[in-house]
Amino acid sequence: MYSVCLTNMMHEKPEIFAEWLENEKNKAVKPEPNPDTGEVPLTVGVAYKHFKDKKEKEEVKEARFEVEG
């Protein structure tokens, strides 16, 4: 059903379809590479948790430095 609606929209109103397609592309979250390793971060697993915890610790250290310094 969904693909039929998209096909009809693509043929009948291509400008609306192009706008819709661009919006769908922009919805996708594009992960940024990890500055330490240069790899795209994982979304699940032990490595992701490790890097997330490390980043949170660094943010806390920076916040303490700003308050004290």
HUPE-V846748 format. One line per field, one symbol per residue. ss: DSSP state (H for helix, E for strand, C for the rest). phi: phi as a letter, one per 40 degrees, with the letter a starting at -180 (. if undefined). burial: I if it has 9 or more other ideal C-beta (glycine too) atoms within 8 Angstrom, else O. Layout:
ss->???
phi->???
burial->???
//
This chain:
ss->CHHHHHHHHHHHCHHHHHHHHHHHHHHCCCCCECCCCCCECCCCCHHHHHHHHHHHHHHHHHHHHHHHC
phi->.cccccccccccbccccccccccccccccbccccccbgccccbahcccccccccccccccccccccccc
burial->OOOOOIOOIOOOOOOOIOOIOOOOOOOOOOOOIIOOOOOOIOOOOOOIOOIOOIOOOOOOOOOOOOOOO
//
